[in-house]
């Protein structure tokens, strides 16, 4: 991988970790089940997108 690709991969990892941390914090709060389900769908979709991008 070149330097730019490494930089993008690192940023993606940091973003994924930050999103995961935020969603973990959200899961600890009393929120409606529908909102929690949407947050989990978002987490899955972002993970899938990042996985797809890293496979290119």
Beta strands, then each sheet from edge to edge (+ up, - down):
end
